[in-house]
Amino acid sequence: VGDRCYEEGMYEAAKLLYNNVSNFARLASTLVHLGEYQAAVDSGRKANSTRTWKEVCFACVDGREFRLAQICGLHIVIHADELEELISYYQDRGYFEELIALLEAALGLERAHMGMFTELAILYSKFKPQKMREHLELFWSRVNIPKVLRAAEQAHLWAELVFLYDKYEEYDNAIITMMNHPTNAWKEGQFKDIIAKVANVELYYKALQFYLDYKPLLINDLLLVLSPRLDHTRTVNFFSKDAMQYAAESKDVELAEKLLQWFLEEGKQECFAACLFTCYDLLHPDAVLELAWRHNIMDFAMPYFIQVMREYLTKVDNLDASESLRKEEEQVTEPTPIVFGQQLMLTAGPSAVPPQTNFPYGYAGPGFTQPPVYGFNM
C-alpha cells in the first residue's frame, strides 16, 4: 500500500506507512519529495545504503541544502566507483565551491582513497590554483600523478608541473619545463638538484645556454654541479663559440684580437681559425699574419688570407673598371656640322630657300623682278 501511495504521489500517506514498517530507504525517498531534507538524511542514516545516500544527496543539492548534501556525500565518496558520478552531478550544476568543500572534508576519513586526493587536486587546478601546490606537497604520494600532471599542464601551472615531474622521476621533463617557463617554474636549488639526475646529456649543454641567457652570473655554480658529467672539450668549444659571437657583436677590435691571442695561448688552433671568420670585419690582416707566423699556424690562417686576397682583388678590379669608364667618357666629344658654301643657307635647311615661280625665265610682270638663285652664280 505504501508503494502504491508513493507511485500515486500520495507522499504524506506513504510517509506514515513506511515509518510504521521501518522501511527507511523508501521513507527517505518520500521525505525528499516532501522537502523534509533533514528527516530524509536521518532516514538515510538508518537505511545506510549507498543508493539511498545518493538519492538524498542529489535531492539536497537540487534543494541547495549543501550542508545536508555534504553529510550524505561523505558516505558516497569513500566508494571509488561512485565518486565520478557525484563529482559530475555537482559540476554540471556549477557547484564547484561546494564540491571542493565536500572533498576537503572527506580527506580525513579513515576510508579516504587515492581517487579523492586526485580529484581534489584536479579541481584545485581548475578553480583554486593557489591551493594546489600545498595540496601536492602534503599528499603527492596519494594522488594519481599522471592524471594530475595532465591537469596541471592544461591549467599552465608550471611550478606544480615541475614538482610532479620531480616526484614521478621524470627529470628530463622537469628540466625542460623549467627552461621553457623560467618566470614561473625556475628555482635555482631545484634546478641544480634535478639537472644532475637527467638521462639526456644534451640537456647539460641546453642548461648551460639557458643560464647564459637567463642567469649568466650563476653559470659557475651550474658548472660545479655538471663538471663531473660534462665532456670538457665540448664544453670549452661551447663557450668559445659564445665568446666569438660576443666579440663579433661588440664591434671591439681590441677585444677580438685579444680573443685570438687567448686561443693561441691555450693551443686552440681550430678556435683561432673559426674566430678569424666570426670576427672577420674587425680584424686587421697584418695583425693576423703576425700571430699566425709567430705561432707557426699559417695553415690555419690561410683560408682567411685567401678570402682577404679575393676581397682586395675584387675591390681593385672594380676601381680599374671605374677609372676606364671615366676616361672613355672624357674622350667623347660633340659632333660638328659640315659647312659647304654659305653656312647659313646649308645649315638652315630647305625651308630657307625662296619658292620658285612658274613664270618663264626673263619674264616679269609690272613691278616684278626675277629672284636670284641662292648659293650659286649663274
Secondary structure as UniProt FT lines:
FT   HELIX           2..7
FT   TURN            8..9
FT   HELIX           11..21
FT   HELIX           24..34
FT   HELIX           37..47
FT   HELIX           50..62
FT   TURN            63..64
FT   HELIX           66..73
FT   TURN            74..78
FT   HELIX           80..92
FT   TURN            93..94
FT   HELIX           96..106
FT   TURN            107..108
FT   TURN            110..111
FT   HELIX           114..127
FT   HELIX           129..131
FT   HELIX           132..139
FT   HELIX           140..142
FT   HELIX           145..154
FT   TURN            155..156
FT   HELIX           158..167
FT   TURN            168..169
FT   HELIX           171..180
FT   HELIX           182..185
FT   HELIX           188..195
FT   TURN            196..197
FT   HELIX           202..214
FT   HELIX           216..218
FT   HELIX           219..226
FT   TURN            227..229
FT   HELIX           232..250
FT   HELIX           253..265
FT   TURN            266..267
FT   HELIX           269..278
FT   HELIX           280..282
FT   HELIX           285..294
FT   TURN            295..296
FT   HELIX           298..331
FT   HELIX           343..348
FT   HELIX           350..352
FT   TURN            361..362
FT   TURN            366..367
FT   TURN            374..375
//
